Amino acid sequence: MVSIVISGGQWGDEGKAKITDLLSEQAEYIVRYQGGANAGHTVSCQAGLFKFHLIPSGILFSDKICIIGPGTVIEPSFLLKEIENLKKQNISLKGLRISQLAHITMPWHSALDKATDTVGSTGRGIGPTYTDKAKRAGIQVKDLLQESSLRAKLEKILPKQNQTLRQIHGLPEYKLEEVCQEYLNFGQQLQPFVSDTLNELFEARKSGKNILYEGAQGTLLDITFGTYPFVTSSNPVAGGACIGAGVGPTAIDYSLGIFKAFSTRVGDGPFPSEIHFEDENAVKLRQDGTQWAEFGTTTGRMRRVGWFDAVLARYAVRVNSFSGIAITKIDTLDAFDEIYVCVAYRHKLTNEIIQNLPHASADLLSQCEPILQSLEGWKSNTHKATNLKDLPPLARKYLDFLSNSLEVPISIVSTGPDREHSIILKEVFCYSNPPLKRSRICE
């Protein structure tokens, strides 16, 4: 039995879905542990192109159990559309499970999100949903399955929400009876998938199943450790898997960090290694006009792009205790004569050189400028390579540079969007966790 956490090491969009899909073949359970419909995970395989928001990326394997965990927030209408779209694509949903404890994004959450956003939110109501959860004013999946519970909560919650909508934001109010009936209907449609996921995971671990925990967004968007306040409202870091899935820390064997071979970011916030939007290098990194251009899966917004930031990446390695990392989209760099890596910062006010961050908050990063190290580009094709020997020497040198800079081994290199476009350097599912002694990752 091996339990692996997959989490992003940057600002999301690192290619977690592709790596989750790749490793799902060896897993028996795949668990999404935080976030909501603000996530966008794209998987390409022989069956076609699939875009996931709430459902774990492992759902493409019909024999897997895919859990939407208690740490997620669910917009029922959005999830039902995602389910329906997968059915139309002939994807089996017999393995889908939804935690009774996950919180529900209500219609006023999206309205408030759009009315109050100041940090480039997706507007899906994720922040307000997590806020109400913390205020003990949330509605959970289990409430949609019992009219008396849902009605009692709405009677308590809705008058205050309507007052805020009307008096502060000038927005329309919601009628209790209409909301109650609509969400009971959602509950009826979701009921076949609702499960006691805590006990199911406990039994899976007890019986020796391989489990994959899938995070959304990335470390630098973590509510605690990210570029606050330009962050999401949950904990995408590896440690978030414990609370978001309902397992203890001893249940996790391996932490796999996903990094894009360069950096991207959607929305506002500091970005030290960013390349100016119209710069030739930025255009190349975005791959404008191609199927895999840098646009957000959920928002459709064009991503900001920049060079790989080893300072922030080292910070992510330490926050997540990554056992190994996966580097994605290395083929995007095939056309570059020269490639840069941000190896340190210079503080604009004190002139101090910073190689290791005490924190990644926006106020600190906004005062930093990148110190870039140049590496020679390989100017040859790495696309669809499946063996390390297929990569040109300079591409392997670039990967070695990243690994040495982060002080963590590379387990996987992704050379294209499809499942098969991968180089496996370390078989992470051969890691073992005996009762009294942990073994090292197998060579």
ZAMARGU-4260 file (C-alpha; in steps of 0.2 Angstrom, whole numbers, plus 5000, padded with zeros to 4 digits):
<rodrens>
0) 5000/5000/5000 | 5006/5017/4995 | 4997/5034/4998 | 5004/5048/4987 | 4999/5067/4988
5) 5000/5077/4971 | 5001/5095/4974 | 5006/5110/4963 | 5022/5119/4967 | 5018/5136/4958
10) 5002/5146/4956 | 4992/5131/4949 | 4991/5126/4931 | 5006/5115/4933 | 4999/5100/4924
15) 4993/5091/4940 | 4978/5082/4930 | 4990/5075/4918 | 5001/5067/4931 | 4986/5062/4942
20) 4979/5053/4926 | 4996/5045/4923 | 4998/5038/4940 | 4979/5033/4942 | 4983/5017/4933
25) 4992/5011/4948 | 4981/5018/4961 | 4964/5011/4967 | 4958/5027/4975 | 4959/5045/4969
30) 4954/5058/4981 | 4951/5077/4977 | 4955/5085/4994 | 4951/5104/4992 | 4945/5118/4981
35) 4929/5118/4971 | 4923/5123/4953 | 4937/5136/4953 | 4949/5122/4948 | 4952/5117/4930
40) 4961/5101/4926 | 4963/5095/4908 | 4967/5077/4903 | 4972/5072/4885 | 4972/5053/4881
45) 4966/5042/4867 | 4948/5043/4872 | 4949/5062/4869 | 4951/5079/4879 | 4943/5080/4896
50) 4941/5095/4907 | 4938/5092/4925 | 4933/5105/4939 | 4927/5095/4954 | 4928/5077/4949
55) 4945/5068/4952 | 4955/5066/4936 | 4956/5047/4939 | 4938/5045/4934 | 4944/5040/4916
60) 4948/5023/4923 | 4932/5014/4925 | 4939/5003/4939 | 4944/5017/4951 | 4936/5024/4966
65) 4936/5043/4964 | 4931/5053/4980 | 4926/5072/4981 | 4933/5074/4999 | 4926/5083/5014
70) 4938/5098/5011 | 4930/5103/4995 | 4916/5115/4991 | 4903/5109/4979 | 4892/5120/4968
75) 4878/5106/4964 | 4872/5113/4947 | 4890/5114/4941 | 4894/5096/4947 | 4879/5089/4939
80) 4883/5097/4923 | 4901/5089/4924 | 4893/5072/4928 | 4881/5074/4913 | 4895/5079/4901
85) 4906/5064/4906 | 4891/5052/4903 | 4889/5060/4886 | 4907/5055/4883 | 4903/5037/4889
90) 4914/5039/4905 | 4908/5027/4919 | 4904/5036/4935 | 4901/5020/4945 | 4917/5024/4955
95) 4912/5042/4960 | 4910/5046/4978 | 4905/5062/4986 | 4908/5066/5005 | 4893/5070/5016
100) 4904/5083/5024 | 4908/5093/5009 | 4901/5111/5010 | 4889/5118/4997 | 4891/5134/4987
105) 4874/5142/4987 | 4868/5155/4975 | 4872/5170/4986 | 4890/5164/4987 | 4893/5167/4969
110) 4884/5184/4969 | 4894/5190/4984 | 4910/5184/4976 | 4907/5194/4960 | 4902/5209/4970
115) 4917/5210/4982 | 4931/5202/4972 | 4947/5212/4973 | 4960/5199/4969 | 4955/5192/4953
120) 4944/5178/4959 | 4936/5166/4947 | 4919/5172/4954 | 4913/5154/4957 | 4909/5158/4975
125) 4923/5148/4983 | 4929/5161/4995 | 4912/5165/5002 | 4908/5147/5004 | 4924/5144/5014
130) 4920/5160/5024 | 4903/5153/5029 | 4911/5136/5034 | 4922/5145/5046 | 4908/5155/5053
135) 4898/5140/5056 | 4885/5146/5044 | 4887/5133/5030 | 4877/5120/5022 | 4884/5103/5019
140) 4880/5089/5006 | 4871/5079/5020 | 4859/5093/5022 | 4853/5092/5004 | 4847/5074/5008
145) 4835/5079/5023 | 4822/5092/5021 | 4820/5096/5039 | 4839/5099/5041 | 4840/5110/5025
150) 4825/5120/5030 | 4831/5123/5047 | 4848/5130/5041 | 4840/5141/5028 | 4828/5148/5040
155) 4843/5153/5051 | 4855/5158/5037 | 4845/5166/5023 | 4838/5181/5032 | 4856/5187/5036
160) 4862/5184/5018 | 4847/5193/5010 | 4850/5208/5022 | 4869/5208/5016 | 4864/5206/4998
165) 4850/5220/4998 | 4857/5233/5010 | 4876/5232/5006 | 4877/5227/4988 | 4860/5231/4981
170) 4857/5214/4975 | 4841/5203/4973 | 4836/5193/4988 | 4833/5174/4988 | 4816/5166/4993
175) 4818/5152/5006 | 4805/5140/4998 | 4812/5141/4980 | 4830/5139/4987 | 4824/5124/4998
180) 4816/5115/4984 | 4829/5118/4971 | 4843/5111/4983 | 4833/5096/4989 | 4831/5092/4970
185) 4850/5094/4968 | 4852/5082/4983 | 4841/5069/4976 | 4851/5069/4960 | 4868/5068/4969
190) 4862/5055/4982 | 4867/5040/4972 | 4885/5046/4974 | 4885/5052/4992 | 4895/5040/5003
195) 4904/5039/5020 | 4921/5043/5012 | 4930/5043/5029 | 4926/5025/5033 | 4929/5020/5015
200) 4946/5027/5015 | 4950/5019/5031 | 4945/5002/5025 | 4955/5005/5009 | 4971/5009/5019
205) 4968/4994/5030 | 4966/4982/5015 | 4982/4989/5007 | 4975/4999/4993 | 4985/5012/4983
210) 4978/5029/4986 | 4982/5045/4976 | 4977/5062/4984 | 4974/5076/4971 | 4976/5094/4975
215) 4969/5109/4965 | 4977/5126/4963 | 4995/5127/4969 | 5006/5131/4984 | 5008/5149/4980
220) 4989/5151/4981 | 4988/5143/4998 | 4978/5153/5010 | 4991/5152/5023 | 5008/5149/5013
225) 5004/5158/4997 | 5006/5176/4990 | 4993/5182/5002 | 4981/5191/4999 | 4981/5185/4981
230) 4977/5167/4986 | 4963/5155/4985 | 4953/5150/5001 | 4959/5133/5005 | 4975/5123/5008
235) 4982/5116/4991 | 4998/5111/5000 | 5002/5093/5003 | 4997/5094/5021 | 4980/5100/5016
240) 4977/5082/5010 | 4975/5076/5028 | 4961/5088/5033 | 4954/5088/5016 | 4952/5070/5014
245) 4950/5065/5033 | 4966/5055/5036 | 4980/5057/5048 | 4998/5062/5043 | 5005/5045/5045
250) 4993/5039/5031 | 5004/5049/5018 | 5019/5040/5011 | 5025/5051/4997 | 5023/5069/4992
255) 5025/5073/4973 | 5026/5091/4968 | 5022/5097/4950 | 5031/5111/4942 | 5029/5118/4925
260) 5046/5120/4916 | 5043/5139/4917 | 5031/5150/4927 | 5013/5155/4924 | 5000/5164/4934
265) 4982/5169/4931 | 4975/5185/4939 | 4983/5198/4950 | 4997/5197/4962 | 5016/5198/4962
270) 5026/5188/4949 | 5045/5192/4951 | 5051/5182/4936 | 5037/5188/4924 | 5041/5192/4906
275) 5032/5208/4899 | 5016/5202/4890 | 5022/5208/4872 | 5040/5202/4874 | 5045/5189/4861
280) 5049/5176/4874 | 5032/5178/4882 | 5023/5175/4866 | 5033/5159/4864 | 5029/5153/4881
285) 5011/5156/4879 | 5011/5146/4863 | 4997/5158/4856 | 4986/5150/4843 | 4989/5132/4848
290) 4978/5120/4857 | 4989/5121/4872 | 4990/5139/4874 | 4992/5147/4891 | 4974/5151/4895
295) 4965/5146/4911 | 4954/5131/4910 | 4941/5138/4921 | 4942/5157/4918 | 4948/5157/4900
300) 4959/5171/4905 | 4976/5172/4897 | 4990/5167/4909 | 5004/5178/4913 | 5021/5170/4909
305) 5039/5170/4916 | 5055/5160/4918 | 5056/5146/4931 | 5057/5154/4948 | 5069/5143/4959
310) 5067/5154/4974 | 5048/5151/4975 | 5051/5133/4970 | 5063/5130/4984 | 5050/5138/4996
315) 5037/5126/4989 | 5048/5111/4991 | 5050/5115/5010 | 5032/5119/5013 | 5027/5103/5006
320) 5041/5091/5010 | 5041/5085/4992 | 5049/5068/4991 | 5051/5070/4972 | 5045/5082/4958
325) 5037/5081/4941 | 5042/5094/4928 | 5029/5097/4914 | 5029/5106/4898 | 5048/5105/4895
330) 5044/5104/4876 | 5038/5122/4877 | 5056/5127/4879 | 5062/5118/4863 | 5062/5134/4852
335) 5073/5145/4864 | 5091/5149/4860 | 5093/5155/4878 | 5083/5150/4894 | 5083/5159/4910
340) 5080/5153/4928 | 5077/5165/4943 | 5090/5159/4955 | 5089/5173/4968 | 5080/5190/4972
345) 5088/5207/4975 | 5077/5217/4988 | 5074/5234/4979 | 5075/5244/4996 | 5089/5235/5005
350) 5099/5228/4990 | 5099/5211/5000 | 5101/5195/4990 | 5087/5183/4995 | 5089/5164/4990
355) 5077/5157/5003 | 5061/5165/5007 | 5054/5167/5025 | 5037/5168/5018 | 5029/5171/5000
360) 5017/5185/5005 | 5013/5199/4992 | 5021/5213/5001 | 5038/5204/5002 | 5038/5198/4984
365) 5033/5215/4977 | 5049/5222/4984 | 5060/5209/4975 | 5067/5209/4958 | 5074/5193/4950
370) 5092/5188/4948 | 5092/5177/4932 | 5105/5164/4927 | 5106/5160/4908 | 5106/5142/4902
375) 5109/5137/4884 | 5094/5131/4875 | 5093/5114/4866 | 5085/5120/4850 | 5078/5103/4846
380) 5063/5092/4848 | 5058/5085/4865 | 5039/5083/4861 | 5032/5066/4865 | 5049/5059/4871
385) 5046/5044/4882 | 5064/5040/4887 | 5078/5051/4895 | 5090/5046/4882 | 5078/5054/4869
390) 5081/5071/4877 | 5095/5082/4870 | 5110/5084/4882 | 5106/5102/4885 | 5088/5098/4890
395) 5094/5085/4902 | 5106/5098/4909 | 5092/5110/4912 | 5082/5097/4921 | 5098/5093/4932
400) 5100/5111/4935 | 5082/5112/4942 | 5084/5097/4952 | 5100/5103/4960 | 5093/5120/4963
405) 5078/5113/4973 | 5088/5099/4981 | 5075/5086/4976 | 5075/5072/4963 | 5064/5073/4947
410) 5052/5058/4947 | 5043/5062/4930 | 5046/5073/4915 | 5031/5077/4904 | 5034/5080/4886
415) 5017/5083/4879 | 4998/5083/4884 | 4994/5064/4882 | 4996/5051/4895 | 5010/5043/4885
420) 5020/5058/4883 | 5030/5055/4899 | 5047/5050/4905 | 5046/5040/4921 | 5062/5042/4931
425) 5056/5035/4948 | 5042/5023/4950 | 5033/5032/4964 | 5021/5018/4968 | 5035/5006/4972
430) 5038/5017/4988 | 5034/5006/5003 | 5030/5011/5021 | 5032/4997/5033 | 5025/4999/5050
435) 5041/5003/5059 | 5053/5009/5046 | 5051/5019/5030 | 5061/5013/5014 | 5068/5025/5002
440) 5060/5028/4985 | 5065/5014/4974 | 5079/5017/4961
</rodrens>
